[in-house]
Amino acid sequence: MLKKIPEIEQPFRAYEELFAPCFINYEGGHIPIIAPGVVITGLIDCTGQVTIEKDVFAGHDIMILTGGHDYNKFGMDRRLDGIVKDTTIQEGAWLGTRCIILPGVTVGRHSVVGAGAVVTKDVEQYTIVAGNPARVIKRYNHKLLQWEDAVK
């Protein structure tokens, strides 16, 4: 027999309070440029500059990275000699849950990054990418309001 769970009154809390952005900012790191009203949950590596424009929205637990290391180096040389590239998420982009945006990538206007995608290179505007590494699934012709299958 099912029992009714008693209702518990909870004060309303704004989305921004529940899902506040998380940052890791290293010494000498940058303060990310995030448009008002944009809420990101996950990790933003601020070693390089991160820019997130207006109307961007994201699923949970995403990663935006700006730093890496040279695989040709070893030991402390690899650890200390990092590579830094700025990362940009342009207006209206949608970042799916647990996607990873790698250093130096620009995600174009109104594009979509699928859940779990690993974006290793720039995403053109009005494009859907998915997979690991992310590849183009479709392109949107915003003037004609129709989708075009990606070239295979």
C-alpha positions, 0 to 999 in steps of 0.5 A: 500500500502506498503512503502519501508523503507529507508536503514540506513547505520550502521557501522559494529560491531563485535558480541562480541560488540553487545552481550557482556558477563554480569557478577555479581560478589559478594565481594570475588567472582571469575573471571570466566575462559572463553576460548578466542572466547567464547561469553555468553549473560546473567548472570554468578554468580561468587560467586563460580568458573565458567569455560567455555572451548573452542568452547562453544556457547550459545543462548541469556539470559542464566544463569550460577549459583554457589551460593544458600541458605539452605532452612532449615534455616530462616531469616538472617541465610538463607540469610547470610549462602550461599552454593557455588559450582563451575560450569563447561561448557566443550569444545564444549557444546551448551547452548540453549536460556534462559537455567539455569545451577545450582550450582555444575553442569558440562555440558559435552563435545559437549553436548546440553542443550535445550532452557529453560532447568533447569539443576540440575545435571551433563550432560554427554558428547555427550548428549542432555538434555531438560526440567525442570528439564532437562532430557536426550533426546538423547545420541550421539555415536560420534565414530559411528556418530549416535544418540541413544534414551534415556533410558526411 
